[in-house]
Amino acid sequence: MPLGKIIALGLILAVAGCRSGFDQRTGEMARAEPSQTAPESDRGLSDPANESRMARGVVEPEEPREDPRVALLRALTGASLVSDEEPPHFLGNLSNRFDSESIFNRFGTYGSRFSSDSIWNKYGSYGGKYSSYSPFNKYTSTPPLIVKDGSVIGRLTVNRYVRGALDPYAVVTLFGGDVRELLGE
């Protein structure tokens, strides 16, 4: 999937998170009903062509739309996380918590808050809030790269000014994880 689509999906996720009450501290997200978040034009209610067909008594069913969070999850699943340094350092996979190389497996090398290769280690080079390679440094310009099929599809960072930024707390929630568990709180 091209970087532009990943960025757009990430922005949709961020907006959905804001509208749904995403809490970065707890990693919880309340779900909003589609009717609360989608404007009328997105639900097909003010489409002139649809109104014309309705007037004639012919209404074609609309194509079901994929939830943006599902599309983003599909795009991110199987991607790898690597540091933005020379040479790049492998930081784990974006996959389920049972994968031994997943950043969500708190017993694995890349998901443990005690491992030097983990983004969850607050005192390590890749997880500290002051490290230039950490997704939790809100001022970094070199957060970890999200790579899939040999292409960079985004960056995992709390720095919203970085192009292609995906919030690590939102990504944990998207994959069904618990931020507090990963951080040991």
Summary of the structure (lengths in Angstrom):
residues: 185
radius of gyration: 19.0
end to end distance: 34.9
largest distance: 66.6
contacts: 555
relative contact order: 0.16
helix: 30%
strand: 12%
